[in-house]
């Protein structure tokens, strides 16, 4: 994603409505600075559901959420929606979700770090993947966790993957 894309990238918020990425970063920074002694997590996760349009064309509705969580005291989250076609199998769907989270993290996290400039509280950075030990996705765990870890991020799977399986899922 290039600088021009970042300038026009929009996120949704229940509290703030539709806002630019830069505004979400400012809001996250303010939230972190409210209680610098608290423990925080920054979570990015994607979930998807199949949709049919008016022409009976199948597409996947991908929702990526970014959350900042103050342990024991709530948090804020933002999300974006993207439609992708040509995804036919569960494996393709899980890869699309994981890659969407990774791509978002790769442009969002450096912007947040630049804004924080090393002066904000420590936070755990996690990418939540909508796979788990139970169900059809269990055979994919090592693959997608490897993708996330290989890009320098910490991966969480179900039941710890609330960013994907609960927050993003609410908006698919």
HUTA-V579732 format. One record per helix or strand of 3 or more residues. SS is the DSSP state (hx for helix, st for strand). FROM is the first residue (numbers start at 1). TO is the last residue. If there is no record, write none. Layout:
ss->[SS;SS]
from->[FROM;FROM]
to->[TO;TO]
This chain:
ss->[hx;st;st;hx;st;st;st;hx;st;hx;st;hx]
from->[3;10;17;21;40;58;75;90;123;138;154;162]
to->[8;13;20;34;52;70;84;116;128;150;156;171]
